Amino acid sequence: MTGGGGGSTRRPSAAARSRGRPSDASEPEPDARRAAAAAARRRGRGDHGPLRIMDVRRRTLAFLGIASFALMLVAFVAYTGGWWEEVEGEGAATLRRVMRSVTPLPAPRMMDLPQFQGDHKESLYWGTYRPNVYLGIRSRSPLSLIAGLMWIGLKNGQYFLRHVCQDSDELSTYGWTVHNGRDYGHQVLVDHGLFLTTSFLKEKGEGSGYGGDWAVRLNANSERSSLSDSQGSSTHLFFYVADESGKSITMGSHVSSSRGPVLLASGSHDEIGDWELYLRSEDNLEIHRAGFKSMSMHNLSDLVQQAVATNAMQTGNLNLPDTTEDSSNIMIYQISIKTPAQIDIVFLSGSASKNPTVEERISKLTGPMLSARLESKQKEFEERYDQIFNVNNKIDSKELSVGRAALSNLLGGVGYFYGQSKIALPKGFTQKNGDKYIPYWPAALYTAVPSRSFFPRGFLWDEGFHQLVIWRWDVHISMDIIGHWLDLLNSDGWIPREQILGAEALSKVPEEFVLQYPSSGNPPTLFLAIRDLASGIHAQQFSDDEAEKISAFLERAYIRLNSWFQWFNSTQSGKYEGTFYWHGRDNMTTKELNPKTLTSGLDDYPRASHPNDDERHVDLRCWMLLATNCIRSIAEFLKMDSALEKDYYKMSNQLSDFGTLNKWHLDDKIGAYFDYGNHTEKVRLRWYDVQDRDTMRRELLRETLQPPQLQLVPHVGYVSLFPFMMGAIPPESWVLEKQLDLISNTSILWTDYGLRSLSRTSSIYMKRNTEHDPPYWRGAIWINMNYMILSALHHYSHEDGSYKGRAGELYDKLRSNLIRNIVKNYHETGFFWENFDQKNKGKGKGARSFTGWSSLLVLIMAESYPTLHR
């Protein structure tokens, strides 16, 4: 590795990444010397910087940290070849910070808790944990057996192989109509005249190995008229099994067609012992096979496509070649059928062909017995849904089915990932091999994903909203997911905001967006769900067993949550005590109309036009309020360290102080809360002729028509409503009335489909940020923020005060509008959407099959909201 020791070492800021759209800026960070000078200026003025809190890590965690840190130091030096010893002075200090950024927090791991071992761990071993493919099964293990489905689709007379979820496939619909997150799911896929359903069932029976057995039922039907004459009678499905560890798999029977159980493959795995894969169908079918030796599991589609294409050229048949490579660890089976057809595939763990229970286990997981089990699981899901969410008297039957689908798609999108995040090195530093990153430690992540097609990986700020739904359905799964995220905290208390772990996840992300920056924050939304868990114990809404496990979880999490908070408090603080801003905005860009704040989660929502360290962001202040209240609540419940509890009690009161909030962020004239910073409204994008060597090119650049000045940033939108969302406004205050005015004004935020993200009166409403960057959070309707606003309306409608009745009226109207629009879009398009177009009758837009926080529809229907308000 090389680096400039005494020069202008810079810390990179947030990756230039909007949800799915790149930013034009390279996002430079202020020079280290300028940052130091700014700190000196703060000291000279007597400004406080971050909120003061006792540093418990040295005192409470010292005994945990010494051995862990020493071990990581040895591993770090071994990995890097000791390059950091070659650099001295400022460069060495920078590299020591790099080392900390890839060192785990020296604290007991969440996933080592007893409640996550034993039966719990085994019960979640197998699942549909590969959300990026239409049907993908794996275990929660770094080197797993994986299985999945492909098929040949026909569009405009051309054949296409379907496997990985992608919008370009133009399926009419795909998604789980039922999924319980554990052992059952039912999915519907419609592909240009081909109708597929997939059902997944998992069971642990006599003779089963670790994790039990599982079955997949495939039902296929088609519109014959849409198929070509040559292939009119055949539909081609592909089912595969592969071993990520590279262990060879034995090909089963070479019977090309059969009505009885056919042994497709067998093998052995360290965790489950011997295993076998069977197929059973009562329909006429033809089976072809191919075996491959490869460790590139993310290229399975290419293997099949090449094998089928090569064989088609050689033989004229659209089949796999019935050949296997030596020591194949990937087995793929082409099942050609005449529709309609039904196929059952059974995976038996801990099995051997001569085991007397094998035939009985196959029988239980195929044919009529499987049908009965699937029907029973369906009924069980519906009864549990009704019991938990109690919506029958609140919505109609059409809305009920959409709510169930929303929950099922969220649970069916839960994935298991294993790998190492890539952490960007400071500018000027490069590994000896040329890499500009250093890997995080190898880690697992069990998490829901925002979208199976567009965002099939973990996003930190999304996950808190996901867990608001999941903990109500299955608190044990929710704690497992949150625990995995908290175990990703490094020694500074930072979590990479986007988790791209393993080759499958990496294959969906452009290279320029892979690196994670240890100076970049993200809204700590996990506190939303964690606060609910703590409050739920206080309210005695959990069973004794659940309460005991939640208590143990919170006690273990306390150290990690404190470290996470301290990271924000020390790295995202403003100039004055109790002020915060999202660090890392690009203050050098000439291409952005308003420099993005990707770390806030709200991407291009307008902030101060000219970023500097005078900024104050009202949304971040409110997230910090949530965090302090949550940690304080846990400390009180668990009777934790009294000095630390007092610190959080004091900080909670400081951040709750209404007068201070108004001093920093309230515009008294209109009663709206705003960011503060160096700002001018007189900016625009303008075309310039730019000399590029010997040619001229046109480029859209920002023009500032009036010098900026320090002021409140006058853009009404979601950010303005954060104090309202968090219940920080007293119910009797005139400011509350002004919030209701802003919400209900159709010229500002109100539409018949939900609240728009930015007021129509804003100078940046629906404006592009760059030539290639259309508006994102500049008017569109987003469900997560609407849910938070709805939650606040619900809260204030139950608080005594002059505005109680009006809050209740707006609550009823907004709730009705949101439900109606999401349900309408789902029925019309077959999908849940990322956001909704306020200018086009609420039509869904952005990523489709966005089954992350759009699943908050379930809680809107159930009128179930987070416990934000003390």
N, C-alpha and C positions, 0 to 999 in steps of 0.2 A: 504494500500500500504506500502511496505517496501523498504528501500534503504540504501546503505552504504554511510554515510555522508562524512567522511573524507578520504576515500580510493581512489583508482584509478578509479574514475568515468569516463566512456567513452561515447562518443556520437557515436551511430551506424551510419554507412554510408549507401550507397544505398542498397536497397534490392537486394539480390543475384539473379538477374533476367535478363536473356536474353529474347528476344522475344520468349516465349514459351519453352525455355530450361533453366533448372536450372544451376547455377554455382556451382562448388564444394566448393567454398570458403564461409565462414560464414561472410566475409567482416567486419572485425574489423576496428574500427576507431582509430587513434592515441590517446594516453592517454592525458587527459586534461592537465596534468602537462607538458607533452612534447609540447603540442600546446602553452601553456603559455610561455614556455621557448623559443620556436621558435619566438613568438611575441617579446619577450624581445631582442632576437638576432637582429631582424629587427630594433628595436628601437635603439639598440647600434650602428648599422652600418649606421643609418640615412636613411634606405630604407623606401620607401613611403607606401608600402602595397597597399590598394585599391585606385582607383582614387578618388580624393576629389570632393565631391558634397555637396551642401547645404542640410542639413537635414530639409526638409520642413514639416515633419510630426509634429514636436513640434509646429511650428509656424502657419502653415496653418490648421492643422487638430486638434489642441488642443480642440477646441470647440465641434468637433464631437466625439472626443475620450473619454472624461472623462466619460460621461454617459454610452456609450457603453461598455467601459472597466469595469466600476463598475458593470454593469448588468451581464457581463460575469463572473466576479469574484464571484458574488453571486451564479450564476448557477453552476460554476465550483466547489465551495466548497460544494454546496448541492449535486452534483452528486458524488463527491469523499468522502463525509463524513468528509471533512476537514483534510484528511490525511497529506496534505502538512504542516499543522501547527505542526505536530509531529516531523518534521525533522528540524534540525538546521544547520547553517554553510553552507559549500559548497553544501551539499545535498539540503538545502532549496533553494539556488540560482538555482540549476539545475532544481528543480521542478517548480520554477517560470518560467523558460524558457519553460518547458513542458506546463504550463498553456498558455503561449503566443502562442505556436504552435497550440492550438486548439481554439484560440480566433479570430473571424473575424476581418479583417481590419476595423478600425473605420472610414468608409467613406461611402457616399451615395451609395446604391446598384445600379448596372447597370440595373437590371431587374425592378427597380422601375421607370425608365424613362417613361414618358407618351406614347412614341411611342411603347412601349411593352405592353400597356394595350388595352382595348377596342376591336375594330374590329380585330386588329392584333393578339391579344391573342386568341380571339375566333376562328379566321380562322385557327389557328394551333392546336386547342384543340384535335381533333382526328387525328390519323395517324398510319402508320405502324411502330410504335415506339418501337417494340420489335424485334430488328434485330437478336437476337440469335435463333429465331425459323423461320421455313420456311415461315409461314405467321402468324404474330402476330399484333394485333391492340390494342391500348390503348389510353388514353387521357394523356395530359400533366398535370397530377394531381398526388399527392403522393399516394392517395388511389383511384384507378381508377377501372372502369369496364374494363375487358380485354377480348379479344376474339382471337380465333386462329384455325388453321387447323392441324389435324393429319390424317394419313392414314396408312393402312396396306400394306407394300411392300413385294414382294416375291423375294428372292434371293437364288439360289441353292436349291430350293425346301423347303425353310424355310420362315416362316412369321416373319416380323420385323415391329415394330411400328415406324413410322417416325413422328417427331415433332421438336426436337431441331436440328439445323444445325450442322452436324458433318461430317468430311471427311470419317469416317469409314462407313457411309451409302453408300458410293461409287455411289452416283447419277452421271449420265453422265453429267448433267449440272443442275444448278439452279441459278436463278438471275433475276433481273428486266431488261427487255429489254426497258421499258419506265417507268419513274417515274419523276414527276415534283416537288416533295418535299412538295406538299401542299394537293392536292385533287384527284390525279389520279396516278395509277401505274398498270403495266401489267408485270406478271412474268411467266417464263417458267421453269418447273421442269420435268426431265426425270429420272425415277427410274426403271431400269431393265425391260423395256417393258411397263411401265405405264407412260403415257404422261399426265401431268397436266398443266393447265394454271390457274393463279389466277389474277383477275382484281379487283382493289379497286377504288371506287368512293365515293366522299363526296360532299354533297350539303346542303345548308341552304335554306329551303323553308318555305312557309306559314304553321304555326302550329308547326314548329320544335322548339325543346328546345335549350338550350345553346350548341353551337358547331355543331348543325345541325344533319342530318341523314347521314348514309353511307350504301353502298352496296358492297357485295363481289360476284363476279361471278366465279364459278368453272366449268371448262371444263375438262372432263376426257376422255381419250381414251387409249386403251391397245392393245398389241399383244396377241391375244387369245392363241396362241400356247405356250406362256411362262407360262401359268397358269396351275395349277393342275386340274385334272378332277373334283374333288369335289367342287372346288370353281371357275371353269372356267368361269362361267357366272356372277360372282359378283366382284365388286371392293368396298372396304370398306373405306369410308371417315368418319372422325369425326370432327364436328365443336363444339366448346364450347364457353360458356360465363361464366364469373366469376366475383365476386365482391371482390376486395381486402380489402374492409372495413369490410367484414363479413356479410353484409346485406343479408337476405334471398332472393332467387329468386323463383318466382312462375313458376312451370312447366305448359306449354301450353297444346294444344290439344294432345290427345293420339291417334290420327289417325295414323295408321302405314304406310299408303301410301296415297298420294293425288296428284292431278295435279294442284290444286288451292293453294292459299296462306295458309300456315299452321302456326299458331301461335306456335312458339317453346317455348318462355319464355317471362316473363315480370317482372318488378320490379320498384324500385324507387331509385334514386340517388340524393344526396344533391345538386349537381351542375347542373344536367340536368332535374330534375323532373322525372315524370313517363317515362318509356321506354318499348318498345316491340321489339321482335326479330321474324321475319317471314322467312319462306322458301317457294320458289315457283319453280316448275320445270314442264316441259311438258313431262318428261320422266318417265318411271316406276321406282319407288324406294321404298325402305322399310326403315322405321325409327325406331330405338330403342334408349332408353334413359337411363341415370343414373344421379342421383344427389348426391352430396357429401358436407359435411360440413368440411371445412378445410381452414386454413390460409396459407398453404404451396403451393403457386402458382408455385414454381419452381419444384414441384413434380407431376405435372398434368399427365405427361407421365406414371408414376408409377401407379397412380389411374386407368387410363384407362387399362393399361396392366393387372393389377391384376383383375379388374372387368371382362374383356373379358376372361382371362384365367380361372378364377373360374367358370364363367357361361359355358364355353366350357366343362369343366370337368363334370359339373352337368347335362347339357342338350345336349351336343354334338354339340351345335351351336356356331359359332364364332360371338357372339352378346353381346352387353351390356344387363344387366339383366332386364331393365325396372323397376327399383326400385329407390327410392330417400330416402336419409337420412333426418331426421327432420331438418328444418331450413337450407336446403342446400343453399350454396352461390356459388356453382359450378354446372353448368348444361352442360352435354355432350351429343351430339346427334350423333348416328351412322347412316350414310346414305349409305345404300347398293344399288348399282346401276349396271345396265348392260351398259357397254360402247358401243358406245360413249354416253355421257350424259352431260347435262348442268344444273347447279343448281344456283339459285340466292338466296342470303341471305340478308335480309334487316334489318337494325337497325333503329328504329324510336325513336327519343328523344322527350321529352315533349309530349308524346302521351297518349291516353286512348282509349280503344277499341271502345267506343261509339262516339269518335271524328269523325265528318263527313269528315274530310280531310284525314283520315288514308288510306282508300281504294285508293284514288287518289295518295297519296304519295307512296304507295306500287307499284302502276302501273307505276309511273315515274321511279322507281328504279329497275324494273324487266322487263323481256321479251323484246319486240321490242324497247320500249322506252329507256331501259338501253343500248341496243345494239347501238342505235343511239348516245347516250351520250358518250359512250366509244369510238366510232369511231370519234366523234367530238373532244374529248380530245386528242386522238392519233394525229390527224392532227394538232391540236393547239400546241402540244409539238414539233412536227417536224418543224413547221414553226418558233416557238420561238428559237429552237436550231439553225436553219440555220441563223436566224437574229442575234443572239448573237455571235456565233462563226464563222460564215461566212467562212465555209470550203469547199464549193462546188467546187471551182476552185483549191483547194489545195490537195485534196485526191479523191480516187475513191469510188464507191458506197459500195464496201465491207468494206472499211475502215470507211466510214460514219456510217454504222450500228454498228460497234464496238465502235466508239466514243460515239454514243448515249447510248449504253449499259454501257459504263464506267461511264458516268455522272449519268445514272439512278441507277446504283448499288451503287454509292456513296450517292445519295439522298435517295434511298430506304433503306440504311443502317443507316440513322439518327435515333437515339433512344432517349428516355426520361428515365432517371434514378433518383431514389430518395433514399437516405440513408445516412450513415455516414462512411466515410473512417476510417480505423483503423491506428492510428499513433503509431509507435513503441516508447516505453519508453526507456530511456537511460539504458545502460547495468548496471545491478545491482539493478534495480528498478522493482518491481512487484506490481500489484494491490493486495489488500487484498483477492480478490477472485481468485488470481492466474494469471489473465490476464497480459500479457506483453505489452499491448497497452492501449491507451486511445482514445475514439472516437472523431472524428471531429464533428463539429456541424451538425445537419441534413440539408441536402442541395439537391437541384435539379440540374441535369445536362442534358442539351439538346445538343447532340453532334453527329457527325458522328463517325463511328467506322472503324478500319482498316480492319477487317475481320469478317463476320457474324459467321463463324464456329470456328475460332481460337482465335480471339481477339474482342469479341462482347462487348466492353466497351470503355470508353474514354482514349486516350493516349495523353498526352500534346504535345509531340514533333511532333506527326503525325498531330495534328489538324491544325497547321499552314498551312501545305501543303494542307489539305482538303479544307481549307477556300480560298486558291488561286483559286480553281475551283468554290466553291459555291458562293462567292460574285459576280462573273461575271454572274452567273445564277439568283440569287435572293439575292440582297444585304441586304434585311430586315431579311431573314432567317440567313444569315451570321452574321449580327450584334447580333441577338438573341443568336446564339451559342457562339460567342466570349464573349458576355456579361455574359452568364452563367459561362464560365471558369473564367473570371476576378472576379466574385463574390466569387470564392473559395479562393481568397488570404487571408492568415491569417495576424495577426497583425505584423508579421515580414516581410511580402511581399513574402511569399512562397506559391506555389501551389503544392499539391501532384501530382506527375507525372503520376500515373496510377489511374484511378477512378473506384473503385469497389463498386458500390452503389446498395444496395438492394439484395434480396435473389437470384433473377435470375442471376444477374451479378456474385455474389459470388459463385454460384454453378458451374461456369466454371473455377474457379481459384484454384489451389492447395493451401492448407492452408499456406504452408511455403512462398508463394509469396504474401500474402495479405497485410502484414504490409507496411506502407509508412514511410519513414525516413525524418524528417524535415531538415536534413543536405544535402539532395540529390537534386541537380538541374536537369535540363533537358533543351535542347536547346529552347530558347524563340521564337519559330517559329511563334507564333501569330503576332509578329511584321511584318512578311512578308505581311500578309493580311492587317493589320492596316496601314502600310506604304502605301499600294496601295490605301486604302480609302482616306487617307490624300492627296496623290498625285492626286487622281482622282478629288477631289474638286478643287485643284489648276488648273487642266487641264480642268475644266468645262465639265467633261464627264458624270455627273449625272444630272437628272432632278432637278428642284427647290425643289420639295418635298423630294427627296432622299438626296440632298445636305443639306437641313435643318436638317434632322434627323441624317445624318452622323456627322454633326457639333455638335449637341447636344450629340451624342454618344461619340465623341472624347473628348469633354469638360468634360463629366462625367468620362471617362476612364483615363484622364490625371493623376489624383492622384494615381490611382491604378497602372498604368504603371510605374510611378515614384517609387512607393514602390517596385514593382517587380524588377526594375533595381537596386535599392539600395540593395536589398537582394543579387543579384549576385555580386554587387560591393564590398560588405562587407564580403561575405562568400566564394567567389570563386576567390579571388584575389591572385596574386603571390607575390614574395618578392619585386618586383620593380614596381613602378608606371606604369600603362598601361600594366601589364602582368597578365595573368589569367591562371588558370588550374582547371580542374574538380576535386574537392576534393572528398575523400572517396575511392580511389583505395586501394586495399588490399596490404599492404607492408610486410605482414607476411606469405603470402601463399607459400606453397611448391608444390602445385599441378598444378598451372597454368603456362603454357609456357610464357605467357605475361599477367600480371594481367589485368582483364577487366576494362573498363571504361563505365559501364552501363549508367551512368548519361549523357554521351555525346550523347546517342542514337545510337552510332556506336559500341556499345558492345565490341567485341573482336578485333577491329581495333588496330594494335600494337602501343603502346606508349613506354615510357621509361621502360626498363626491371625491374628496381628497384625503385618503386615509393617513392618520398619524396617531401618535400615542396620547392625544387628547380625547380620543373617542370614549363614549360610554354607551353600551348596548343594553337596552332595557330587557330584552329577552334573556340574556345571559344572567343578569342580576336575578331574574325570576327563577331560572334553573338553580342558581346558587341558594336561593331561599328554599326551594323544594329540598335540595340536598341537606341543608342544615336542619330543617324540620324533621327530615327522615332519620338522620343520624341521631339527633336529639331524642326522638321518639324511641329508637332502639336502645339508646343509653339508659333512658328512664325505665324502660321495661325490664332490661337485663341487669339493672343496677350496676352499670359499668363504672370505670374509674371516675371518681367524683370530680376531680379537677378538670378532666376532659369534658365531662358532662356539663360542667358550669361554663366552659368555653363555648360549647355549642349552644347552650341556653342563651348566653349573651349575644352570640352571633345571630341566632335566630331572631332575637328581639331587635337587633340592629337592622337586619334586612327586612323585617316586618314593619319597621317604623314608617308610617304613612307620610309623615312630614318630610322625611329624608327622601323617600321615593319621589314625592312631588317636587322637591327642591331640584333634584337631578334630572327629572324626565318629563314633568307635566307642563303642557302648554295651557296656561290658565284661561286663555281666550276661548279655546274650543273644547277644553276638557279632554284632550287626547294625550297619550303618552308617546314620546318619541325618543329615538337615539339622539346623541349629541356628538358633534364633531366639526371638522373643518369642511364646510359645505357651501356650494352654490347651486342654485337651480338652473343657472345659465350654462348648461353644457349640451352638446349635441354631437352626433356622429356625422361626419362630412367626408365626401370623396376627395381624395388628394391624388395628384399625379406624382408618383415616386420614381426616382431614378434608380434602376437596378442594373448596375454595370452598363451595358450598351443599350439597354432597352428601358422604356418607360412602362410602368404598370400603375393601375388605379388601386388605391387602398382606402378602406373606410377607417378613418381615425377620429379620435375625440378632439373636439375643439371647445375650449373654455372661454366663454364670452364675458365672464365677470369673475374677478378674483374671489376665491372662497373666503369665508370667515367662520369663526367658531360660533355655532348656533345649534338649536334643536333642528333635527332633520325632518322636514314637514311632509312625511309620507304616511298617510293613514292606511293601515292594513293589519295583517296578523300580528306583527311585532308590537303594534300599538296596543293590542288587546291582551298582551301577556300578563300584566298585573290583574286584569279582570279574570283571565283564565285561572290564575293561581289563587283567586279569592283574597287578594291583598288590599282590596278597596272596602272600607267599612260600609255596611248595608245602608246606613243612613246618610252617606256622603253625597253631595251634589255631583261629585265626579262619576258616581255610578250611573246617575241619570244620563250624563253625557255619553257614557259607554253604550247605553241602550239606544241613544239617538244615533250614534255612529253605526251600530249594528243594523238598525231598522231602516236606515236611509237608502233608498234604491239608487241614488246617485253616488253613493259611497260604497257600501259593502253588500247590501241585501240583494239577493236574486231569488227567483222561485225554485232554485236547484241547490241552494247552499250559499254560504258567504264567500265572496271572492277574496283572493289573497291580498289584493291591493286596490285601493279606492280608484274609481273612475276619474276622480279629480286629480290624481297624482300625475306629475309631469312625466313620469316614467311608465305609466300604465300601458301595458301590452307593447312596450317598445323593445326592440332587439337590443342585446347588450354588445354584440359585435356583428360583423358581416355574416358570420356563420352560426350565430348563437341566438335563436329566437327566444321570446319571453317564456319563463318557466314558473317562477313564483311572482309574477307581475300581473295577476288577474285571475288565473285559473283557480278552480275550487278544489281544495285538498281536504280529504276526509279526516286526517288526524287532527288538524287544527280546528275543523268544524266540530269534531267530537269534544275537544277541550273547551271550546266556547259554549257548546251545548251543556257540558258539565257545569260550567259556571252559571249559566242561566238557571239550570236546575237548582243549584245551590242557593242562589239569591231569591228564587221563587219560594224558598222555604225559610228565609230569614226575615224576621220582623223589620219593617221599614217602609218608607213611602213608595218604594219601587218594586215591592214584592209582586203585586198583581201584574204589572207590566212585564216583569221578567218572566213570569209564568206564561203569559200570552205569547211572547216571542219564542219561548222554549217550545211550546206546542207547535207553532207554525214552522220553526226551523227543523224540528225533529221530523215532522210530516214531510217537508220538502226533501230532506236528505233521503229518507227511506223511499219515497216515491221515485226519486230520480235514479238511485242506484239500482232498485229493482227493475225499473223500466229499461235501463241500459242492459242489465243482465239478460232480461227476456228477449230484447231485440238483437243483441250481439252474441250472447252466449259467454260473455266474459265479465270479470270485474276489471276496473280500469284504474290507472295510476292517479289521474285527476280528471276534472270535468270542465267542459268549455262553457263558461258563463255567457259567451256571446253567441252560442249556437245551441240554444235550448237544452243546455246541460249535457250535451253529448260527451261520452267518454273519450278521453284522448291520452296521449303518452303511451307508456307500456301497457299492453293488454295482458290479460291473465296476471294482473297485479293483485295478488292474494295476500299481501302483507297487511299494512294498516287499513286498507279498505275493508278488511274483515271486522273493523270496529263497528260496522253495520250491526253485528250481532248484539253488541252492548247498547247501541242506540235503540234497537228494537226492544231490548230488555229493560231499558232505562237504568242501566247499571254504570256507575261512574266512579272515578278514582277518589280516594279520601285525601284530597289536597288540603282541605280546610280544617284548621284546628278548632 
